[in-house]
Amino acid sequence: MVLDPIAAWAIVIVGYALPLIHIAVSPSAGPWKPPPGSGCPFSPRAGWLVIVLLLGVFGWLLFILSRKRRATPR
């Protein structure tokens, strides 16, 4: 079975581009700069971008689920 080029581009756009754009512009993804005093060179937002880049839609679902978990009062 050969994948149609339009279907292949749709998979790339929906599976990778849209999740990356969503996290890049979402205010709840965290700041672009790492927290002061942390030893990690990555910010929370950059970390989420790496996770989504590696896991695709599954990383996006992890991001969405973590936002819902954080939004509920304890």
Buried (B, 14 or more C-beta within 10 A) or exposed (E): EEEEEEEEEEEEEEBBEBBBEBBBEBEEBBEEEBEEEEEEEEBBBBBBBEBBEEBBBEBBEBBBEEEEEEEEEE
